[in-house]
Amino acid sequence: MFCAGYSPRPTPAPTTASPTSLCLDFPNFIDTFGDDCSFYSNPELCSQWGSSMGTGMQSNVTVNQACCNCGGGALAPEPACNDWSSWIDSYGDGCDVYRTEWCGSAAEPYYNDEGVDANDACCACGGGDTENVADDDPPEESCLDSPTRLMINKKKKSCKWVANNAITRCLKKGVASHCPETCGLCSEYECADSEKKWYLKNGKKKKCGWVGRKNSEDRCAMEGVKQTCRATCGECNLA
């Protein structure tokens, strides 16, 4: 039974709204009415109840402080990004001269002799190095991308890196043969060797010709090699 003058809060309609990728609600926040931040999907609710305090360990935090939709929350850390310091375009300029507004015209004729442009090499253009260690996990698809890192502009890159901008990166020489599943070219490369140079786990740079030259059985047994040199190692049933 409610006390005189008490007005229970309405239950909002279900919502699939979520905070932006740059903001995180305080984890496990529950206000004094028993609601978490998902309740505050409407700015009007923030205006009306945003001064409500949290409970438990967060009893000194208000809704407006804890919930992204009410102007609070915490900024999610952005992945660190490093420009490719060794990259220069066909005019001799590096990433330091590129600004966001120039990225759209950064492709041909500005890419270098390996077909790498600022959209791959420069953080300002959405490129650079932001990869995660999880990129080393081997794929589980029947059409196998190589789990080894391929060489792009003397940098070690994975097929997950290719997938971040597959439309342009799959057009680079040899990339589709290394990452056929990512590039949608299984019919052409599923049972073919990678045409790119790639790296063993020990950091040594190799090509599939090295695998087939001698001791092929032992070399194919090395981690990632049979998924990279599919034809040489007999990984596919070509019948």
GUKE-133119 format. One record per residue (C-alpha): residue in three letters; x, y, z; residue number from 1. Coordinates in nm, 2 decimals, padded with zeros to 4 digits. Example, Ala and Ser with C-alpha at 12.3 -4.5 7.8 and 13.67 -1.06 7.14 Angstrom:
BEGIN
+-------+--------+--------+--------+-------+
: mivex :      x :      y :      z : zakol :
+-------+--------+--------+--------+-------+
:   ALA :  01.23 : -00.45 :  00.78 :     1 :
:   SER :  01.37 : -00.11 :  00.71 :     2 :
+-------+--------+--------+--------+-------+
//
This chain:
BEGIN
+-------+--------+--------+--------+-------+
: mivex :      x :      y :      z : zakol :
+-------+--------+--------+--------+-------+
:   MET :  00.00 :  00.00 :  00.00 :     1 :
:   PHE :  00.14 :  00.34 : -00.10 :     2 :
:   CYS :  00.16 :  00.65 :  00.12 :     3 :
:   ALA : -00.06 :  00.94 :  00.04 :     4 :
:   GLY :  00.09 :  01.16 : -00.24 :     5 :
:   TYR :  00.31 :  00.88 : -00.38 :     6 :
:   SER :  00.30 :  00.84 : -00.75 :     7 :
:   PRO :  00.45 :  00.52 : -00.89 :     8 :
:   ARG :  00.67 :  00.56 : -01.20 :     9 :
:   PRO :  00.53 :  00.43 : -01.53 :    10 :
:   THR :  00.70 :  00.14 : -01.69 :    11 :
:   PRO :  00.85 :  00.25 : -02.02 :    12 :
:   ALA :  00.77 :  00.07 : -02.34 :    13 :
:   PRO :  01.03 : -00.20 : -02.43 :    14 :
:   THR :  01.32 : -00.05 : -02.62 :    15 :
:   THR :  01.62 : -00.18 : -02.80 :    16 :
:   ALA :  01.81 :  00.15 : -02.77 :    17 :
:   SER :  02.16 :  00.12 : -02.64 :    18 :
:   PRO :  02.43 :  00.37 : -02.56 :    19 :
:   THR :  02.67 :  00.47 : -02.83 :    20 :
:   SER :  02.99 :  00.28 : -02.89 :    21 :
:   LEU :  03.18 :  00.57 : -02.72 :    22 :
:   CYS :  02.99 :  00.56 : -02.39 :    23 :
:   LEU :  02.94 :  00.28 : -02.13 :    24 :
:   ASP :  02.67 :  00.28 : -01.86 :    25 :
:   PHE :  02.81 :  00.23 : -01.51 :    26 :
:   PRO :  02.81 : -00.15 : -01.47 :    27 :
:   ASN :  02.54 : -00.31 : -01.25 :    28 :
:   PHE :  02.39 :  00.03 : -01.17 :    29 :
:   ILE :  02.05 :  00.01 : -01.01 :    30 :
:   ASP :  01.86 :  00.31 : -00.89 :    31 :
:   THR :  01.65 :  00.33 : -00.57 :    32 :
:   PHE :  01.34 :  00.23 : -00.77 :    33 :
:   GLY :  01.51 : -00.09 : -00.88 :    34 :
:   ASP :  01.57 :  00.02 : -01.24 :    35 :
:   ASP :  01.89 :  00.00 : -01.44 :    36 :
:   CYS :  02.00 :  00.24 : -01.71 :    37 :
:   SER :  01.79 :  00.07 : -01.98 :    38 :
:   PHE :  01.48 :  00.23 : -01.81 :    39 :
:   TYR :  01.61 :  00.57 : -01.91 :    40 :
:   SER :  01.56 :  00.55 : -02.29 :    41 :
:   ASN :  01.37 :  00.88 : -02.30 :    42 :
:   PRO :  01.52 :  01.22 : -02.21 :    43 :
:   GLU :  01.20 :  01.31 : -02.03 :    44 :
:   LEU :  01.26 :  01.02 : -01.78 :    45 :
:   CYS :  01.61 :  01.16 : -01.72 :    46 :
:   SER :  01.47 :  01.50 : -01.65 :    47 :
:   GLN :  01.21 :  01.36 : -01.41 :    48 :
:   TRP :  01.41 :  01.09 : -01.23 :    49 :
:   GLY :  01.77 :  01.16 : -01.31 :    50 :
:   SER :  01.85 :  01.28 : -00.96 :    51 :
:   SER :  01.76 :  00.95 : -00.82 :    52 :
:   MET :  02.04 :  00.78 : -00.63 :    53 :
:   GLY :  02.19 :  00.44 : -00.70 :    54 :
:   THR :  02.19 :  00.15 : -00.46 :    55 :
:   GLY :  02.46 : -00.06 : -00.29 :    56 :
:   MET :  02.81 :  00.03 : -00.37 :    57 :
:   GLN :  02.68 :  00.30 : -00.61 :    58 :
:   SER :  02.45 :  00.48 : -00.35 :    59 :
:   ASN :  02.65 :  00.80 : -00.40 :    60 :
:   VAL :  02.59 :  00.81 : -00.78 :    61 :
:   THR :  02.28 :  00.95 : -00.95 :    62 :
:   VAL :  02.11 :  00.83 : -01.26 :    63 :
:   ASN :  02.24 :  01.13 : -01.45 :    64 :
:   GLN :  02.59 :  01.04 : -01.36 :    65 :
:   ALA :  02.57 :  00.67 : -01.43 :    66 :
:   CYS :  02.36 :  00.64 : -01.75 :    67 :
:   CYS :  02.47 :  00.74 : -02.10 :    68 :
:   ASN :  02.12 :  00.83 : -02.21 :    69 :
:   CYS :  02.11 :  01.08 : -01.93 :    70 :
:   GLY :  02.44 :  01.24 : -02.01 :    71 :
:   GLY :  02.65 :  01.03 : -01.78 :    72 :
:   GLY :  02.83 :  00.70 : -01.81 :    73 :
:   ALA :  03.19 :  00.66 : -01.89 :    74 :
:   LEU :  03.38 :  00.70 : -02.22 :    75 :
:   ALA :  03.49 :  00.37 : -02.37 :    76 :
:   PRO :  03.86 :  00.37 : -02.45 :    77 :
:   GLU :  03.93 :  00.39 : -02.82 :    78 :
:   PRO :  04.18 :  00.14 : -02.96 :    79 :
:   ALA :  04.53 :  00.29 : -02.99 :    80 :
:   CYS :  04.63 :  00.35 : -03.35 :    81 :
:   ASN :  04.98 :  00.39 : -03.49 :    82 :
:   ASP :  05.05 :  00.52 : -03.84 :    83 :
:   TRP :  05.28 :  00.31 : -04.06 :    84 :
:   SER :  05.60 :  00.50 : -04.01 :    85 :
:   SER :  05.77 :  00.34 : -04.31 :    86 :
:   TRP :  05.49 :  00.42 : -04.56 :    87 :
:   ILE :  05.51 :  00.70 : -04.81 :    88 :
:   ASP :  05.28 :  00.77 : -05.10 :    89 :
:   SER :  05.38 :  00.80 : -05.47 :    90 :
:   TYR :  05.46 :  01.17 : -05.41 :    91 :
:   GLY :  05.69 :  01.10 : -05.12 :    92 :
:   ASP :  05.45 :  01.21 : -04.85 :    93 :
:   GLY :  05.39 :  01.01 : -04.53 :    94 :
:   CYS :  05.09 :  01.00 : -04.30 :    95 :
:   ASP :  05.19 :  01.32 : -04.12 :    96 :
:   VAL :  05.06 :  01.53 : -04.41 :    97 :
:   TYR :  04.72 :  01.35 : -04.44 :    98 :
:   ARG :  04.40 :  01.50 : -04.29 :    99 :
:   THR :  04.06 :  01.33 : -04.28 :   100 :
:   GLU :  03.92 :  01.55 : -04.56 :   101 :
:   TRP :  04.19 :  01.42 : -04.80 :   102 :
:   CYS :  04.13 :  01.05 : -04.74 :   103 :
:   GLY :  03.87 :  01.01 : -05.00 :   104 :
:   SER :  04.12 :  01.10 : -05.27 :   105 :
:   ALA :  04.40 :  00.91 : -05.11 :   106 :
:   ALA :  04.38 :  00.61 : -05.34 :   107 :
:   GLU :  04.52 :  00.59 : -05.70 :   108 :
:   PRO :  04.73 :  00.77 : -05.81 :   109 :
:   TYR :  04.87 :  00.83 : -05.46 :   110 :
:   TYR :  04.93 :  00.47 : -05.35 :   111 :
:   ASN :  05.28 :  00.33 : -05.35 :   112 :
:   ASP :  05.43 :  00.06 : -05.56 :   113 :
:   GLU :  05.27 : -00.21 : -05.34 :   114 :
:   GLY :  04.92 : -00.07 : -05.39 :   115 :
:   VAL :  04.91 :  00.07 : -05.03 :   116 :
:   ASP :  04.75 :  00.41 : -04.98 :   117 :
:   ALA :  04.67 :  00.63 : -04.68 :   118 :
:   ASN :  04.34 :  00.45 : -04.62 :   119 :
:   ASP :  04.55 :  00.15 : -04.52 :   120 :
:   ALA :  04.85 :  00.32 : -04.36 :   121 :
:   CYS :  04.72 :  00.63 : -04.18 :   122 :
:   CYS :  04.51 :  00.65 : -03.87 :   123 :
:   ALA :  04.35 :  00.98 : -03.99 :   124 :
:   CYS :  04.21 :  00.78 : -04.28 :   125 :
:   GLY :  04.09 :  00.48 : -04.09 :   126 :
:   GLY :  04.40 :  00.28 : -04.14 :   127 :
:   GLY :  04.72 :  00.23 : -03.93 :   128 :
:   ASP :  04.77 : -00.04 : -03.67 :   129 :
:   THR :  04.49 : -00.11 : -03.43 :   130 :
:   GLU :  04.49 : -00.49 : -03.44 :   131 :
:   ASN :  04.41 : -00.71 : -03.15 :   132 :
:   VAL :  04.59 : -01.03 : -03.04 :   133 :
:   ALA :  04.27 : -01.22 : -03.11 :   134 :
:   ASP :  04.36 : -01.18 : -03.48 :   135 :
:   ASP :  04.60 : -01.47 : -03.44 :   136 :
:   ASP :  04.31 : -01.71 : -03.37 :   137 :
:   PRO :  04.27 : -01.96 : -03.66 :   138 :
:   PRO :  03.95 : -01.95 : -03.86 :   139 :
:   GLU :  03.70 : -02.23 : -03.84 :   140 :
:   GLU :  03.54 : -02.19 : -04.18 :   141 :
:   SER :  03.55 : -02.47 : -04.44 :   142 :
:   CYS :  03.69 : -02.22 : -04.69 :   143 :
:   LEU :  04.01 : -02.14 : -04.52 :   144 :
:   ASP :  04.16 : -01.79 : -04.49 :   145 :
:   SER :  04.53 : -01.83 : -04.39 :   146 :
:   PRO :  04.58 : -01.79 : -04.02 :   147 :
:   THR :  04.94 : -01.66 : -04.09 :   148 :
:   ARG :  05.01 : -01.29 : -04.13 :   149 :
:   LEU :  05.07 : -01.17 : -04.48 :   150 :
:   MET :  05.32 : -00.90 : -04.58 :   151 :
:   ILE :  05.18 : -00.56 : -04.68 :   152 :
:   ASN :  05.42 : -00.27 : -04.72 :   153 :
:   LYS :  05.67 : -00.47 : -04.50 :   154 :
:   LYS :  05.41 : -00.49 : -04.23 :   155 :
:   LYS :  05.25 : -00.81 : -04.08 :   156 :
:   LYS :  04.88 : -00.81 : -04.14 :   157 :
:   SER :  04.60 : -01.07 : -04.09 :   158 :
:   CYS :  04.29 : -01.16 : -04.28 :   159 :
:   LYS :  04.09 : -00.99 : -04.01 :   160 :
:   TRP :  04.27 : -00.67 : -04.10 :   161 :
:   VAL :  04.18 : -00.73 : -04.47 :   162 :
:   ALA :  03.81 : -00.77 : -04.36 :   163 :
:   ASN :  03.80 : -00.43 : -04.20 :   164 :
:   ASN :  03.82 : -00.28 : -04.55 :   165 :
:   ALA :  03.77 : -00.58 : -04.78 :   166 :
:   ILE :  03.64 : -00.38 : -05.08 :   167 :
:   THR :  03.97 : -00.22 : -05.14 :   168 :
:   ARG :  04.22 : -00.45 : -04.96 :   169 :
:   CYS :  04.11 : -00.76 : -05.14 :   170 :
:   LEU :  04.20 : -00.59 : -05.47 :   171 :
:   LYS :  04.57 : -00.57 : -05.37 :   172 :
:   LYS :  04.79 : -00.81 : -05.54 :   173 :
:   GLY :  04.78 : -01.16 : -05.39 :   174 :
:   VAL :  04.55 : -01.07 : -05.10 :   175 :
:   ALA :  04.25 : -01.27 : -05.22 :   176 :
:   SER :  04.46 : -01.58 : -05.25 :   177 :
:   HIS :  04.57 : -01.55 : -04.89 :   178 :
:   CYS :  04.22 : -01.46 : -04.76 :   179 :
:   PRO :  03.97 : -01.63 : -05.00 :   180 :
:   GLU :  03.69 : -01.66 : -04.75 :   181 :
:   THR :  03.71 : -01.29 : -04.65 :   182 :
:   CYS :  03.74 : -01.18 : -05.01 :   183 :
:   GLY :  03.45 : -01.40 : -05.13 :   184 :
:   LEU :  03.67 : -01.59 : -05.38 :   185 :
:   CYS :  03.66 : -01.94 : -05.24 :   186 :
:   SER :  03.58 : -02.08 : -05.59 :   187 :
:   GLU :  03.91 : -01.95 : -05.72 :   188 :
:   TYR :  04.15 : -01.98 : -05.43 :   189 :
:   GLU :  04.00 : -02.24 : -05.18 :   190 :
:   CYS :  04.25 : -02.50 : -05.31 :   191 :
:   ALA :  04.53 : -02.27 : -05.42 :   192 :
:   ASP :  04.85 : -02.16 : -05.25 :   193 :
:   SER :  04.87 : -01.81 : -05.12 :   194 :
:   GLU :  05.05 : -01.58 : -05.36 :   195 :
:   LYS :  05.17 : -01.35 : -05.08 :   196 :
:   LYS :  05.48 : -01.36 : -04.86 :   197 :
:   TRP :  05.37 : -01.46 : -04.51 :   198 :
:   TYR :  05.52 : -01.51 : -04.17 :   199 :
:   LEU :  05.59 : -01.82 : -03.96 :   200 :
:   LYS :  05.53 : -01.80 : -03.59 :   201 :
:   ASN :  05.90 : -01.75 : -03.54 :   202 :
:   GLY :  05.88 : -01.43 : -03.75 :   203 :
:   LYS :  06.06 : -01.57 : -04.05 :   204 :
:   LYS :  05.92 : -01.46 : -04.39 :   205 :
:   LYS :  05.83 : -01.73 : -04.64 :   206 :
:   LYS :  05.64 : -01.82 : -04.96 :   207 :
:   CYS :  05.47 : -02.14 : -05.05 :   208 :
:   GLY :  05.75 : -02.22 : -05.29 :   209 :
:   TRP :  05.97 : -02.27 : -04.99 :   210 :
:   VAL :  05.73 : -02.52 : -04.85 :   211 :
:   GLY :  05.73 : -02.73 : -05.17 :   212 :
:   ARG :  06.10 : -02.72 : -05.22 :   213 :
:   LYS :  06.20 : -02.99 : -04.97 :   214 :
:   ASN :  06.08 : -03.14 : -04.64 :   215 :
:   SER :  05.73 : -03.05 : -04.75 :   216 :
:   GLU :  05.56 : -03.29 : -04.50 :   217 :
:   ASP :  05.74 : -03.14 : -04.21 :   218 :
:   ARG :  05.69 : -02.78 : -04.33 :   219 :
:   CYS :  05.32 : -02.84 : -04.39 :   220 :
:   ALA :  05.29 : -02.96 : -04.03 :   221 :
:   MET :  05.41 : -02.62 : -03.91 :   222 :
:   GLU :  05.14 : -02.40 : -03.76 :   223 :
:   GLY :  04.92 : -02.23 : -04.02 :   224 :
:   VAL :  05.12 : -02.36 : -04.32 :   225 :
:   LYS :  04.87 : -02.61 : -04.46 :   226 :
:   GLN :  04.60 : -02.35 : -04.45 :   227 :
:   THR :  04.83 : -02.11 : -04.64 :   228 :
:   CYS :  04.98 : -02.34 : -04.90 :   229 :
:   ARG :  04.66 : -02.54 : -04.96 :   230 :
:   ALA :  04.76 : -02.69 : -05.30 :   231 :
:   THR :  05.12 : -02.77 : -05.19 :   232 :
:   CYS :  05.01 : -02.93 : -04.87 :   233 :
:   GLY :  04.72 : -03.12 : -05.03 :   234 :
:   GLU :  04.47 : -02.95 : -04.79 :   235 :
:   CYS :  04.18 : -02.96 : -05.04 :   236 :
:   ASN :  04.01 : -03.25 : -05.21 :   237 :
:   LEU :  04.03 : -03.14 : -05.57 :   238 :
:   ALA :  03.83 : -03.44 : -05.70 :   239 :
+-------+--------+--------+--------+-------+
//
